[in-house]
Amino acid sequence: MNYLLGAFKPACNVLISFTDGKNRKQVPFKKENGQSVTVPLFHSQENIAGKITIEPMQGKKIDHNGIKVELLGQIEMYFDRGNFYDFTSLVRELDVPGEIYERKTYPFEFSTVEMPYETYNGVNVRLRYVLKVTINRGYAGSIVEYQDFVVRNYSPLPQINNSIKMEVGIEDCLHIEFEYNKSKYHLKDVIIGSGTNTHVETETLAKFELMDGAPVRGESIPIRLFLSPYELTPTHHNINNKFSVKYFLNLVLVDEEDRRYFKQQEITMYRLEETS
């Protein structure tokens, strides 16, 4: 029995570390099993470098047909789980076929990596960046180890940021006009205004009741919605022809007979570089 249990133990430990891992900012990351960990934060065009350490278990040697590390950018649709669409795939060969008897370390580097999309974990889609180390052992079964990291890309302040006007009303009875000060917001912004297979997933992030009762003609009600408490991402349009993330402001008017009148306006979210 002990022999059988030992047969299923890993042949070695594989450790992936980043060159500047101790000084680089760490951010929360939710793994596929729901566990939350902290991983390094990178931006597009940065160098991703480090070392991979392979340590055979005591008394074992590793016969292999080559060792490689891959930097992958992947999209997984949750209605097609297990199938990953690679939009970035870079490979570095670390070792030719041979044997490993003792602890061995391999440096690696991917220079000025183009990472155009941000890491994203949504209800129906996941976009991730990962380092994948493969020890190819043929019939013995390859040994594979993964290390996730997060990518965020910052945007400049938009040069044009027009205000939004939304109107809803009941003919010959009531007319309400909403006006918001701009149409593009960064993730820590405040929305300020006045007034009273295609798979779509919609989530209400916040809901406010502005008025109850009979409005007075010409009345103006200030609106202030802080965005910081919500875990928002930037707007994403047609990411690798797989998915989009959009945000909308909805205006709903309910009359005394519980009839509802809707008006919707899309807004743009973007990420500003955080200042310490």
Protein Blocks (a to p, Z undefined) as FASTA:
>chain_A
ZZmmmmmpcfbdcddddfklmmpccdddddfkopacddddddehiacdddddddddehia
cddebdcdddddddddfklghiacdfbdcdddfbdcdddfbdcddddddehiacfbccdd
dfkbccdddddddddehjnopadddddddddddddddfbdcddddddddehkbccddddf
bfbdcfkbccddedjkbacddddfbdcdfbgcjddehiacdddddfklpccddddehihh
laccddddddddddfkopacddddddddddddddZZ
